Amino acid sequence: MMAENENNLDIARFEVNQSGRILSGNKRFCRMFGFNESEVVWHYITDCYRYHGDWEMFSSCENLSQTKFIFRMRNRKGRSFKCCLSREIVQDADGKITFRNTVSRLGEPVLSKEQAPVADTH
């Protein structure tokens, strides 16, 4: 299962199986990609990749040493953005593979919980 801080809003986390079915996603992941928490398990992460070949590269277990990837992802509204995905490959006793992942958007500042957005007063 995910770490105890799975709902930390600063870190988007999700788990998928080798077919791309989303097994779980925290609140930040749901906000980033436009899912409701109750519906996330009914979707495939493959729909969130801008380019289908990127999922093929990510889900390939041939190079286990590669854990970080830069891809263009897209939310459910179709807006795409550049992301860094980090994966951990977990295999159970039956040989089934699960990818535990974190994802962060690139090129955007990260706001800490204490830091509120500055309002434009002009």
C-alpha positions in Angstrom: 0.0 0.0 0.0 1.0 3.6 -0.3 3.0 5.4 2.4 1.3 7.0 5.4 1.4 10.4 3.8 -0.5 9.2 0.7 -2.9 12.1 0.9 -0.1 14.8 1.2 -1.3 17.4 -1.3 2.2 18.3 -2.3 2.9 14.8 -3.7 0.7 13.1 -6.3 0.8 9.4 -5.9 -0.9 6.5 -7.8 -0.6 2.8 -8.3 -1.4 1.0 -11.6 -1.2 -2.6 -12.7 0.8 -3.7 -15.8 -2.2 -3.2 -18.0 -2.5 0.4 -17.0 -5.6 0.1 -14.7 -5.4 2.6 -11.9 -5.5 0.8 -8.6 -5.4 3.9 -6.4 -4.6 7.6 -6.5 -4.3 10.2 -3.7 -6.1 13.5 -3.6 -3.3 15.4 -5.3 -3.3 12.9 -8.2 -7.1 13.2 -8.6 -6.9 17.0 -8.7 -4.0 17.0 -11.1 -5.8 14.7 -13.6 -9.4 15.6 -13.0 -10.7 12.5 -11.3 -13.1 12.1 -8.4 -11.5 9.9 -5.7 -14.5 7.5 -5.9 -14.1 6.9 -9.6 -10.3 6.7 -10.0 -10.2 2.9 -10.0 -12.5 2.7 -13.0 -9.9 4.4 -15.3 -6.7 3.6 -17.1 -3.6 5.7 -16.7 -2.9 5.1 -20.4 -5.6 7.8 -21.1 -3.5 10.3 -19.2 -0.4 9.9 -21.5 -0.2 12.5 -24.3 1.7 9.9 -26.4 0.8 6.2 -26.3 4.4 5.2 -26.8 5.3 6.8 -23.5 3.1 4.3 -21.6 4.9 1.5 -23.4 8.3 2.8 -22.4 7.1 3.4 -18.8 5.5 0.0 -18.4 8.4 -1.9 -19.9 10.3 -3.7 -17.1 13.3 -4.4 -19.3 15.4 -1.7 -17.7 14.6 -1.9 -14.0 17.3 0.7 -13.2 15.4 3.4 -14.9 13.0 4.9 -12.2 12.4 8.4 -13.4 10.8 9.5 -16.7 9.8 12.8 -18.3 6.6 12.7 -20.2 3.8 14.9 -21.4 0.6 13.9 -19.6 -2.9 15.2 -20.0 -5.9 15.6 -17.7 -9.4 14.5 -18.4 -10.2 17.9 -20.1 -7.4 17.2 -22.6 -4.9 19.8 -21.3 -1.4 18.5 -21.5 1.6 19.3 -19.3 5.1 18.1 -18.8 5.6 15.7 -15.8 8.3 13.8 -14.0 7.1 10.3 -13.1 9.0 8.1 -10.6 8.2 4.5 -10.4 8.8 1.6 -8.1 8.1 -1.8 -9.5 6.5 -4.3 -7.0 5.9 -7.9 -7.8 3.7 -10.2 -5.7 4.1 -13.9 -5.0 1.9 -14.7 -8.1 4.3 -12.7 -10.3 1.8 -9.8 -10.8 3.5 -6.4 -11.2 2.2 -3.2 -9.7 3.8 0.2 -10.4 3.8 2.6 -7.4 4.4 6.1 -8.7 4.8 9.7 -7.9 4.1 12.4 -10.4 4.9 16.1 -10.4 4.3 18.8 -13.0 7.5 20.4 -14.4 8.0 24.1 -14.8 5.6 25.1 -12.1 6.5 26.4 -8.6 5.6 24.1 -5.7 3.6 25.8 -3.0 4.1 24.7 0.5 1.1 24.2 2.7 2.0 27.4 4.7 2.4 29.6 1.6 -0.8 31.0 0.1 -0.9 32.4 -3.4 -0.3 36.1 -3.6 -3.4 38.0 -4.8 -3.0 40.5 -7.6 -4.3 43.9 -6.2 -4.0 45.8 -9.5 
